[in-house]
Amino acid sequence: MHKLAKRAVSWPLLLGGFLAGTQPARADYAEPPPHDPYGPGPGVGQIPRPRTDTSLVRVGTGPAVRLSAESPTGGLVAALDIGRAGAGFRASASWAGAGSDRGTSQFSGELWVDFGVGEALHPIVSAGAAIARTDVEEPASGRIRPHSVGAGVLRAALAYVLPVERADARATIECTAAVPAIQDGGPQVTQPWALVAATVGVGF
């Protein structure tokens, strides 16, 4: 009887010790991958931030249309911009109506101001002077002769920074108005004109 009582007491102690030594079961899951291997990579779909304007020199070119009292003529414009951030100098040349009787070339120098530094869109205003050379018909003889004009120019442009990695690339729409100020001798009077252009440029 004494042995039986001992066994009866030891079973509860053993059961209590077993329960005290056990821990509740928990599910272990693998750590999730840093990104979905089958989904888009990091940064895909995000809008790139505008680049800081670090280029000192930018070169641009594109088609242009010259608007004047005569019929519009198409041509080409090329420009060199020098300056960082908000201000600089621009030298440009344009040719319109090449091969026709009313061909015109124009060479300009301007000071520009950029109101969109650090942004994707750059509103730009510039002013300066230009020398234009055009072929005109003399009223008396009907001959075509070159005619030179000095003009004041005012340009308004809107440039967009293209999302190209490690490059200062821009697409620009611009309009330049020219008002004649000086012209060579002769009865010919040159009327104001405008030059509308769409260019793509890169910076260095």
C-alpha positions as CSV (number, residue, x, y, z in Angstrom):
1,M,0.0,0.0,0.0
2,H,2.9,2.4,0.8
3,K,4.5,1.8,-2.6
4,L,1.1,2.3,-4.4
5,A,0.7,5.6,-2.6
6,K,4.2,6.7,-3.7
7,R,3.4,5.9,-7.3
8,A,0.1,7.8,-7.1
9,V,1.9,10.9,-5.8
10,S,4.8,10.7,-8.4
11,W,2.6,10.6,-11.5
12,P,1.1,14.1,-10.9
13,L,4.6,15.5,-10.3
14,L,5.9,14.0,-13.5
15,L,3.0,15.3,-15.5
16,G,3.4,18.8,-14.0
17,G,7.1,18.8,-14.9
18,F,6.4,17.7,-18.5
19,L,3.9,20.4,-19.0
20,A,6.1,23.0,-17.5
21,G,9.0,22.1,-19.8
22,T,7.0,22.2,-23.0
23,Q,6.4,25.4,-25.1
24,P,3.4,26.1,-27.3
25,A,4.1,25.2,-30.9
26,R,4.6,28.1,-33.4
27,A,4.9,28.2,-37.1
28,D,8.2,29.4,-38.6
29,Y,8.0,31.2,-42.0
30,A,10.8,32.0,-44.4
31,E,11.8,35.6,-44.6
32,P,10.2,37.3,-47.6
33,P,12.6,38.3,-50.4
34,P,13.6,41.9,-50.6
35,H,11.5,42.4,-53.8
36,D,9.4,40.2,-56.1
37,P,11.8,38.5,-58.5
38,Y,9.0,38.3,-61.1
39,G,7.9,41.9,-60.6
40,P,9.4,45.2,-61.8
41,G,12.8,46.1,-60.4
42,P,13.4,48.8,-57.8
43,G,12.6,52.3,-59.1
44,V,10.5,51.1,-62.1
45,G,7.5,53.3,-62.5
46,Q,8.9,56.1,-60.4
47,I,9.1,59.6,-62.0
48,P,12.7,60.6,-62.1
49,R,13.6,63.8,-60.4
50,P,14.9,66.7,-62.5
51,R,18.7,66.8,-62.7
52,T,20.7,69.6,-61.2
53,D,21.8,72.0,-63.8
54,T,25.5,71.4,-63.9
55,S,26.3,71.8,-67.7
56,L,28.3,74.8,-68.6
57,V,27.8,74.4,-72.4
58,R,24.8,73.2,-74.2
59,V,24.4,72.5,-78.0
60,G,21.1,72.3,-79.7
61,T,19.6,72.1,-83.2
62,G,16.4,71.4,-84.9
63,P,13.9,72.6,-87.6
64,A,12.7,76.1,-87.8
65,V,10.0,78.2,-89.7
66,R,10.5,81.9,-90.5
67,L,7.3,83.9,-90.5
68,S,7.2,87.3,-92.2
69,A,5.1,89.4,-94.5
70,E,6.0,86.9,-97.3
71,S,5.0,83.3,-97.3
72,P,6.6,81.2,-94.5
73,T,9.9,79.4,-95.2
74,G,11.3,76.4,-93.5
75,G,14.9,75.9,-92.4
76,L,17.3,74.9,-89.6
77,V,18.5,76.5,-86.4
78,A,21.6,75.7,-84.4
79,A,22.5,77.2,-81.0
80,L,25.3,77.3,-78.4
81,D,24.3,78.2,-74.8
82,I,27.0,79.1,-72.3
83,G,26.2,79.5,-68.6
84,R,25.1,77.6,-65.5
85,A,21.9,77.7,-63.6
86,G,19.8,80.8,-64.1
87,A,21.6,83.0,-66.6
88,G,24.0,82.9,-69.6
89,F,24.9,83.8,-73.1
90,R,23.5,82.2,-76.3
91,A,24.9,82.3,-79.9
92,S,22.7,81.0,-82.6
93,A,22.4,80.8,-86.4
94,S,19.5,79.9,-88.6
95,W,18.9,79.4,-92.3
96,A,15.5,79.5,-94.0
97,G,14.4,79.1,-97.6
98,A,17.7,77.7,-98.8
99,G,17.8,77.4,-102.6
100,S,14.9,79.8,-103.2
101,D,14.9,83.5,-104.3
102,R,14.0,84.5,-100.7
103,G,16.7,82.6,-98.7
104,T,17.6,84.2,-95.4
105,S,20.4,83.6,-92.9
106,Q,20.4,85.0,-89.3
107,F,23.1,85.2,-86.7
108,S,22.2,86.2,-83.1
109,G,23.7,86.9,-79.8
110,E,21.5,87.0,-76.7
111,L,21.6,87.1,-72.9
112,W,19.1,84.6,-71.4
113,V,17.5,84.1,-68.0
114,D,16.1,80.7,-66.9
115,F,13.2,80.7,-64.4
116,G,13.1,77.0,-63.9
117,V,16.4,76.0,-62.3
118,G,16.2,72.6,-60.8
119,E,12.8,71.8,-62.3
120,A,11.7,69.7,-65.2
121,L,10.2,72.6,-67.1
122,H,12.4,75.7,-67.9
123,P,10.7,78.9,-69.0
124,I,13.5,81.0,-70.6
125,V,13.5,84.6,-71.8
126,S,16.4,86.2,-73.7
127,A,17.1,89.4,-75.6
128,G,19.9,90.5,-77.9
129,A,20.8,91.5,-81.4
130,A,21.0,89.8,-84.7
131,I,22.4,90.3,-88.2
132,A,20.1,88.9,-91.0
133,R,21.1,88.6,-94.6
134,T,18.3,88.0,-97.2
135,D,17.9,88.1,-100.9
136,V,15.6,90.8,-102.2
137,E,14.4,91.9,-105.6
138,E,15.2,95.5,-106.7
139,P,12.0,97.2,-107.8
140,A,13.7,99.1,-110.7
141,S,15.8,96.4,-112.3
142,G,14.1,93.2,-111.0
143,R,17.5,91.8,-110.0
144,I,18.0,89.8,-106.8
145,R,20.6,91.2,-104.5
146,P,21.7,90.5,-100.9
147,H,20.3,92.7,-98.3
148,S,21.7,93.0,-94.7
149,V,19.7,94.0,-91.7
150,G,20.6,94.6,-88.1
151,A,17.7,93.8,-85.7
152,G,16.9,93.6,-82.0
153,V,15.6,90.1,-81.0
154,L,13.4,88.9,-78.1
155,R,13.1,85.1,-77.5
156,A,10.7,83.1,-75.4
157,A,11.3,79.4,-74.9
158,L,10.1,76.5,-72.9
159,A,12.6,73.6,-72.3
160,Y,11.8,70.2,-70.9
161,V,14.5,68.1,-69.2
162,L,14.4,64.7,-70.8
163,P,14.5,61.7,-68.4
164,V,17.9,60.5,-69.7
165,E,20.3,59.0,-67.1
166,R,23.6,61.0,-66.6
167,A,22.9,63.5,-69.4
168,D,21.6,67.0,-69.4
169,A,19.3,66.6,-72.5
170,R,16.5,69.0,-73.3
171,A,13.7,69.4,-75.8
172,T,12.8,73.0,-76.4
173,I,10.1,75.0,-78.2
174,E,10.9,78.6,-78.9
175,C,9.8,81.7,-80.7
176,T,12.1,84.6,-81.6
177,A,10.8,88.0,-82.7
178,A,13.1,90.3,-84.7
179,V,12.5,94.0,-85.2
180,P,14.8,95.7,-87.8
181,A,16.9,98.5,-86.5
182,I,19.6,99.1,-89.1
183,Q,19.8,98.2,-92.7
184,D,22.1,98.8,-95.6
185,G,21.2,101.5,-98.2
186,G,18.4,101.1,-100.7
187,P,14.7,101.7,-100.9
188,Q,13.9,98.2,-99.5
189,V,12.2,98.3,-96.1
190,T,12.4,95.1,-94.1
191,Q,9.4,94.2,-92.0
192,P,9.6,92.5,-88.6
193,W,9.7,88.7,-88.6
194,A,9.6,85.8,-86.3
195,L,11.4,82.5,-86.1
196,V,9.7,79.4,-84.5
197,A,11.8,76.4,-83.8
198,A,11.8,73.0,-82.0
199,T,15.2,71.8,-80.9
200,V,16.9,69.0,-79.0
201,G,20.1,69.8,-77.1
202,V,22.6,68.2,-74.8
203,G,24.9,69.7,-72.2
204,F,28.6,69.1,-71.4
